[in-house]
Amino acid sequence: MRVEITASALGAIRAAAGAAQPNECCGLLIGRRDSAICRITRAVAAANVADDPARRFEVDPVVLLATHRLARDAGEAVIGPYHSHPGGAAEPSATDLARARDGAAAGDVWVIVGGGAMRATLVRAYAFDGNAFAEAELAEVPES
């Protein structure tokens, strides 16, 4: 799968990751998808309401519901979540996989920002197939 993300959405995700350190940031990805290409047009930041925000993320349920409405009204969809790993790699953790298996939809795209010495600059995308994550090609594209 190819994931295209606008420069403004990517910038918003990086800024949220930097601002949230040492905690994980989180939010939702809005856009459109078909079988081969997912285009992310917006990133909506949310408060991380997890019991341990330094190690896990949980999108504020109020933002979750409002974002689904916002996307639907714009003729788009919530594509999936984004979050950061402030001291780790830009790849799904065992916790991420367990959470995805417990409630994510097959076809969701997860965007993860790596931290540590990279200071929230390494961003990768993963497609969830209902059981596992597979890294997706991530391409920054101009605004449309």
Protein Blocks (a to p, Z undefined) as FASTA:
>chain_A
ZZdddfklmmmmmmmmmmmpcbdcdddddddddfkbccdfbdcddddfbfblmlbccddf
klmmmmmmmmmmnopacfbdcdddfkbccdddfklmmmmmmmpcehiacddddehjnnom
accddddehjaccdddddddddZZ
